[in-house]
Amino acid sequence: MNKLPSKLLLLFVSSFITLSGFGQELLAKVTVNANRVNSTVDKKVFITLQNQLNNFLNNRKWTSETFKQNEKIVCSFLLNIESIVEKNVYKASLIVQAGRPVHSSTYQSALINFQDAEIAFKYIEYQPIEFNETRVQGSDPMIGNLSACFAYYTYLILGLDYDSYQIKGGEKYFQKALNIVNNAPESTNINGWRLFDGLRNRYWLCNNLTDNKYNTIHDVIYQYHRTGLDKLYANDAEARKTILQSLVQLQTLNVENPNSAIVQFFMQSKTNELIGVFKQTPPDIKSRAIDLLSKLDVSSGQRYKDEIK
């Protein structure tokens, strides 16, 4: 078998080689970048915040399942502090990445590679990072929004991981994310939780993963990963055809639901991987793949044509 090129390995995976991993379901690394914040603020605050967020994600029990060390989900969260709204209140963006291992390889396939530009929160050094599913908003919405956002993406990661091993296997975790959306903190500075906050925000992403109208996406996630990528070692030709078929299903969903958040969400984490998969296929498969990929991911259309041919 021609293995996927090593250069396609997710860059963030190497960050975890020395991570001790005493966590629960996640092997998460949170980085808080405060380079844009002026020098009047004590940067030690953000180091404390970073440590607390790492503990929050890695030490909290997010499921009722028992994860072995090698089963933990590798993920990273980069919180970029963009500005200070007022004392102890910050506006930030969040880049979330997570991967799952491909069977019989050291390769990690991306489950999520998403940037959320609407993270507003209040943080006072050493304040507890807490999350309560039954009281998402908390006593102060601006404080509660930080943990709500991190919990939301944690449940999305869990749902996507479970979906990749069993059709609709992640449903209960997507429902937990939906609960956060439905009970999200509300404040003047808080955005991203409502349908009118944008077209590709937390609301729409969760909507597309829980609304029966988009059920096909769960078949795609399973077929692409479990009966596609995971079978590359055993039968690469058949596995690549299966991956192509999953894209046919995704395009059907795309046609039936134009401009949906979930199609772009899926594709933006897969560009390099898909180029690697179809570069090594017969001309007829390449042609079909380029045509499909150019429709699913218009912004990368030329890349597919140039690099798969």
DAWOUR-V98477 format. One record per pair of residues at least 24 apart in sequence whose ideal C-beta (glycine too) atoms are under 10 Angstrom apart, sorted by sequence separation. I is the first residue (numbers start at 1). J is the second residue. If there is no record, write none. Layout:
I & J
I & J
This chain:
29 & 53
30 & 54
53 & 77
74 & 98
75 & 99
92 & 116
93 & 117
94 & 118
121 & 145
122 & 146
152 & 176
153 & 177
155 & 179
156 & 180
181 & 205
182 & 206
222 & 246
223 & 247
28 & 53
29 & 54
30 & 55
73 & 98
74 & 99
75 & 100
92 & 117
93 & 118
94 & 119
120 & 145
121 & 146
151 & 176
152 & 177
155 & 180
177 & 202
178 & 203
181 & 206
220 & 245
221 & 246
224 & 249
275 & 300
28 & 54
30 & 56
53 & 79
73 & 99
74 & 100
91 & 117
92 & 118
93 & 119
119 & 145
120 & 146
121 & 147
151 & 177
152 & 178
154 & 180
180 & 206
181 & 207
220 & 246
223 & 249
224 & 250
267 & 293
270 & 296
271 & 297
274 & 300
278 & 304
283 & 309
30 & 57
50 & 77
73 & 100
74 & 101
91 & 118
92 & 119
118 & 145
119 & 146
121 & 148
152 & 179
153 & 180
179 & 206
219 & 246
220 & 247
223 & 250
243 & 270
247 & 274
270 & 297
281 & 308
26 & 54
28 & 56
29 & 57
30 & 58
73 & 101
91 & 119
92 & 120
121 & 149
151 & 179
152 & 180
177 & 205
178 & 206
220 & 248
271 & 299
272 & 300
275 & 303
279 & 307
280 & 308
28 & 57
29 & 58
50 & 79
90 & 119
91 & 120
92 & 121
120 & 149
121 & 150
151 & 180
152 & 181
177 & 206
178 & 207
181 & 210
220 & 249
221 & 250
267 & 296
268 & 297
271 & 300
274 & 303
275 & 304
278 & 307
279 & 308
27 & 57
28 & 58
49 & 79
71 & 101
90 & 120
91 & 121
119 & 149
176 & 206
216 & 246
219 & 249
220 & 250
243 & 273
244 & 274
266 & 296
267 & 297
270 & 300
274 & 304
278 & 308
279 & 309
23 & 54
26 & 57
27 & 58
70 & 101
89 & 120
90 & 121
118 & 149
119 & 150
149 & 180
174 & 205
175 & 206
178 & 209
219 & 250
220 & 251
243 & 274
247 & 278
266 & 297
267 & 298
268 & 299
272 & 303
275 & 306
276 & 307
277 & 308
278 & 309
23 & 55
25 & 57
26 & 58
49 & 81
89 & 121
90 & 122
148 & 180
152 & 184
174 & 206
177 & 209
178 & 210
217 & 249
220 & 252
263 & 295
264 & 296
267 & 299
268 & 300
271 & 303
275 & 307
276 & 308
24 & 57
25 & 58
26 & 59
46 & 79
88 & 121
89 & 122
90 & 123
116 & 149
147 & 180
148 & 181
177 & 210
178 & 211
216 & 249
217 & 250
220 & 253
244 & 277
263 & 296
264 & 297
267 & 300
271 & 304
274 & 307
275 & 308
23 & 57
24 & 58
26 & 60
74 & 108
88 & 122
89 & 123
174 & 208
175 & 209
216 & 250
219 & 253
243 & 277
244 & 278
263 & 297
264 & 298
274 & 308
19 & 54
23 & 58
24 & 59
25 & 60
46 & 81
80 & 115
82 & 117
85 & 120
87 & 122
88 & 123
148 & 183
149 & 184
174 & 209
175 & 210
243 & 278
264 & 299
272 & 307
22 & 58
23 & 59
24 & 60
25 & 61
26 & 62
45 & 81
75 & 111
85 & 121
86 & 122
88 & 124
116 & 152
148 & 184
149 & 185
173 & 209
174 & 210
216 & 252
217 & 253
271 & 307
21 & 58
22 & 59
23 & 60
24 & 61
25 & 62
74 & 111
75 & 112
76 & 113
78 & 115
79 & 116
80 & 117
82 & 119
83 & 120
85 & 122
87 & 124
88 & 125
116 & 153
148 & 185
216 & 253
240 & 277
244 & 281
20 & 58
23 & 61
24 & 62
25 & 63
43 & 81
73 & 111
81 & 119
82 & 120
147 & 185
171 & 209
215 & 253
216 & 254
239 & 277
240 & 278
243 & 281
254 & 292
19 & 58
23 & 62
24 & 63
80 & 119
88 & 127
114 & 153
145 & 184
146 & 185
170 & 209
171 & 210
214 & 253
25 & 65
27 & 67
41 & 81
79 & 119
81 & 121
144 & 184
145 & 185
152 & 192
213 & 253
216 & 256
217 & 257
240 & 280
241 & 281
248 & 288
251 & 291
255 & 295
24 & 65
25 & 66
26 & 67
49 & 90
112 & 153
144 & 185
145 & 186
149 & 190
152 & 193
216 & 257
221 & 262
236 & 277
240 & 281
244 & 285
247 & 288
251 & 292
254 & 295
24 & 66
25 & 67
27 & 69
79 & 121
81 & 123
114 & 156
143 & 185
144 & 186
145 & 187
148 & 190
214 & 256
220 & 262
224 & 266
240 & 282
243 & 285
244 & 286
247 & 289
250 & 292
251 & 293
254 & 296
24 & 67
27 & 70
41 & 84
45 & 88
133 & 176
136 & 179
137 & 180
141 & 184
142 & 185
144 & 187
149 & 192
213 & 256
214 & 257
217 & 260
220 & 263
237 & 280
250 & 293
253 & 296
23 & 67
27 & 71
28 & 72
36 & 80
37 & 81
40 & 84
46 & 90
112 & 156
136 & 180
141 & 185
145 & 189
149 & 193
174 & 218
213 & 257
229 & 273
236 & 280
237 & 281
241 & 285
244 & 288
247 & 291
248 & 292
251 & 295
27 & 72
28 & 73
29 & 74
30 & 75
31 & 76
32 & 77
33 & 78
34 & 79
35 & 80
36 & 81
37 & 82
38 & 83
45 & 90
111 & 156
112 & 157
134 & 179
136 & 181
140 & 185
141 & 186
142 & 187
145 & 190
148 & 193
208 & 253
217 & 262
221 & 266
232 & 277
236 & 281
237 & 282
240 & 285
244 & 289
247 & 292
250 & 295
251 & 296
23 & 69
25 & 71
26 & 72
27 & 73
28 & 74
29 & 75
30 & 76
31 & 77
32 & 78
33 & 79
34 & 80
35 & 81
36 & 82
37 & 83
38 & 84
41 & 87
111 & 157
133 & 179
136 & 182
137 & 183
141 & 187
142 & 188
144 & 190
145 & 191
156 & 202
163 & 209
211 & 257
214 & 260
216 & 262
217 & 263
220 & 266
224 & 270
243 & 289
247 & 293
250 & 296
22 & 69
25 & 72
26 & 73
27 & 74
28 & 75
29 & 76
30 & 77
31 & 78
32 & 79
33 & 80
34 & 81
36 & 83
37 & 84
41 & 88
111 & 158
133 & 180
136 & 183
137 & 184
138 & 185
140 & 187
141 & 188
142 & 189
145 & 192
159 & 206
168 & 215
171 & 218
213 & 260
214 & 261
241 & 288
21 & 69
24 & 72
25 & 73
26 & 74
27 & 75
28 & 76
29 & 77
30 & 78
31 & 79
32 & 80
33 & 81
34 & 82
36 & 84
111 & 159
112 & 160
135 & 183
136 & 184
137 & 185
141 & 189
142 & 190
145 & 193
167 & 215
170 & 218
214 & 262
217 & 265
229 & 277
237 & 285
244 & 292
247 & 295
21 & 70
23 & 72
26 & 75
27 & 76
28 & 77
29 & 78
30 & 79
31 & 80
32 & 81
33 & 82
41 & 90
111 & 160
112 & 161
131 & 180
134 & 183
136 & 185
137 & 186
141 & 190
153 & 202
156 & 205
160 & 209
168 & 217
169 & 218
208 & 257
214 & 263
217 & 266
224 & 273
228 & 277
240 & 289
244 & 293
247 & 296
23 & 73
25 & 75
34 & 84
110 & 160
111 & 161
133 & 183
137 & 187
152 & 202
156 & 206
159 & 209
168 & 218
224 & 274
21 & 72
26 & 77
155 & 206
159 & 210
167 & 218
168 & 219
170 & 221
211 & 262
90 & 142
94 & 146
111 & 163
153 & 205
166 & 218
167 & 219
169 & 221
170 & 222
208 & 260
209 & 261
19 & 72
21 & 74
37 & 90
89 & 142
96 & 149
111 & 164
137 & 190
149 & 202
152 & 205
156 & 209
167 & 220
168 & 221
169 & 222
207 & 260
208 & 261
209 & 262
224 & 277
88 & 142
89 & 143
92 & 146
96 & 150
148 & 202
152 & 206
163 & 217
164 & 218
167 & 221
168 & 222
207 & 261
208 & 262
19 & 74
37 & 92
88 & 143
94 & 149
98 & 153
109 & 164
163 & 218
167 & 222
206 & 261
207 & 262
208 & 263
16 & 72
34 & 90
36 & 92
86 & 142
90 & 146
94 & 150
96 & 152
98 & 154
163 & 219
165 & 221
166 & 222
167 & 223
204 & 260
205 & 261
206 & 262
209 & 265
85 & 142
92 & 149
96 & 153
100 & 157
136 & 193
163 & 220
164 & 221
165 & 222
169 & 226
204 & 261
205 & 262
208 & 265
16 & 74
34 & 92
96 & 154
98 & 156
99 & 157
160 & 218
163 & 221
164 & 222
203 & 261
204 & 262
208 & 266
15 & 74
16 & 75
33 & 92
94 & 153
98 & 157
159 & 218
162 & 221
163 & 222
164 & 223
167 & 226
200 & 259
202 & 261
205 & 264
16 & 76
32 & 92
33 & 93
96 & 156
97 & 157
98 & 158
100 & 160
161 & 221
162 & 222
164 & 224
165 & 225
166 & 226
199 & 259
200 & 260
201 & 261
205 & 265
13 & 74
15 & 76
96 & 157
100 & 161
160 & 221
164 & 225
165 & 226
199 & 260
200 & 261
204 & 265
12 & 74
33 & 95
98 & 160
99 & 161
100 & 162
159 & 221
163 & 225
164 & 226
199 & 261
200 & 262
12 & 75
13 & 76
98 & 161
163 & 226
198 & 261
10 & 74
12 & 76
30 & 94
31 & 95
100 & 164
121 & 185
161 & 225
200 & 264
11 & 76
100 & 165
120 & 185
122 & 187
160 & 225
164 & 229
165 & 230
199 & 264
200 & 265
10 & 76
12 & 78
121 & 187
164 & 230
79 & 146
120 & 187
122 & 189
28 & 96
29 & 97
120 & 188
121 & 189
200 & 268
60 & 129
62 & 131
120 & 189
121 & 190
28 & 98
53 & 123
60 & 130
79 & 149
120 & 190
27 & 98
52 & 123
60 & 131
79 & 150
118 & 189
119 & 190
120 & 191
26 & 98
49 & 121
56 & 128
57 & 129
77 & 149
118 & 190
119 & 191
120 & 192
52 & 125
56 & 129
77 & 150
118 & 191
119 & 192
49 & 123
52 & 126
55 & 129
56 & 130
117 & 191
118 & 192
48 & 123
49 & 124
52 & 127
54 & 129
56 & 131
116 & 191
117 & 192
118 & 193
48 & 124
49 & 125
52 & 128
53 & 129
77 & 153
116 & 192
46 & 123
48 & 125
49 & 126
52 & 129
77 & 154
45 & 123
47 & 125
48 & 126
49 & 127
51 & 129
75 & 153
45 & 124
46 & 125
48 & 127
75 & 154
118 & 197
45 & 125
49 & 129
77 & 157
118 & 198
44 & 125
45 & 126
73 & 154
117 & 198
15 & 97
75 & 157
12 & 95
42 & 125
74 & 157
75 & 158
118 & 201
119 & 202
13 & 97
73 & 157
116 & 200
117 & 201
118 & 202
12 & 97
73 & 158
115 & 200
116 & 201
11 & 97
12 & 98
13 & 99
75 & 161
114 & 200
116 & 202
10 & 97
12 & 99
60 & 147
73 & 160
10 & 98
13 & 101
73 & 161
114 & 202
10 & 99
62 & 151
73 & 162
116 & 205
9 & 99
56 & 146
60 & 150
71 & 161
32 & 123
56 & 147
60 & 151
63 & 154
114 & 205
16 & 108
62 & 154
63 & 155
13 & 106
53 & 146
57 & 150
62 & 155
65 & 158
112 & 205
13 & 107
52 & 146
53 & 147
56 & 150
57 & 151
60 & 154
13 & 108
52 & 147
56 & 151
62 & 157
63 & 158
9 & 105
12 & 108
57 & 153
62 & 158
9 & 106
10 & 107
13 & 110
49 & 146
53 & 150
57 & 154
65 & 162
4 & 102
9 & 107
10 & 108
12 & 110
56 & 154
89 & 187
91 & 189
94 & 192
3 & 102
8 & 107
9 & 108
10 & 109
63 & 162
90 & 189
6 & 106
8 & 108
9 & 109
10 & 110
57 & 157
89 & 189
91 & 191
3 & 104
4 & 105
6 & 107
8 & 109
10 & 111
12 & 113
3 & 105
5 & 107
8 & 110
1 & 104
3 & 106
4 & 107
10 & 113
85 & 188
86 & 189
1 & 105
3 & 107
85 & 189
4 & 109
160 & 265
160 & 266
64 & 172
63 & 172
156 & 265
160 & 269
63 & 173
111 & 221
62 & 173
63 & 176
62 & 176
111 & 225
109 & 224
109 & 225
109 & 228
30 & 150
109 & 229
109 & 230
28 & 150
103 & 225
107 & 229
102 & 225
103 & 226
105 & 229
100 & 225
105 & 230
107 & 232
28 & 154
100 & 226
102 & 228
103 & 229
104 & 230
102 & 229
103 & 230
104 & 231
105 & 232
26 & 154
101 & 229
102 & 230
103 & 231
104 & 232
105 & 233
25 & 154
28 & 157
100 & 229
101 & 230
102 & 231
103 & 232
104 & 233
100 & 230
102 & 232
103 & 233
104 & 234
26 & 157
102 & 233
103 & 234
25 & 157
26 & 158
25 & 158
26 & 161
25 & 161
114 & 264
114 & 265
113 & 265
112 & 265
115 & 268
112 & 266
114 & 268
111 & 266
113 & 268
114 & 269
110 & 266
112 & 268
113 & 269
112 & 269
113 & 270
110 & 268
111 & 269
113 & 271
110 & 269
111 & 270
109 & 269
110 & 270
109 & 270
110 & 271
110 & 272
110 & 273
109 & 273
107 & 273
107 & 276
99 & 269
98 & 269
102 & 273
97 & 269
4 & 229
4 & 232
3 & 232
2 & 232
3 & 233
1 & 232
1 & 233
4 & 236
1 & 234
3 & 236
1 & 235
2 & 236
1 & 236
1 & 237
1 & 239
10 & 269
10 & 272
8 & 271
9 & 272
10 & 273
8 & 272
9 & 273
7 & 272
8 & 273
8 & 274
5 & 272
8 & 275
4 & 272
5 & 273
8 & 276
4 & 273
7 & 276
8 & 277
5 & 275
6 & 276
4 & 275
5 & 276
4 & 276
3 & 276
4 & 277
2 & 276
5 & 279
4 & 279
5 & 280
4 & 280
2 & 279
3 & 280
2 & 280
1 & 280
2 & 281
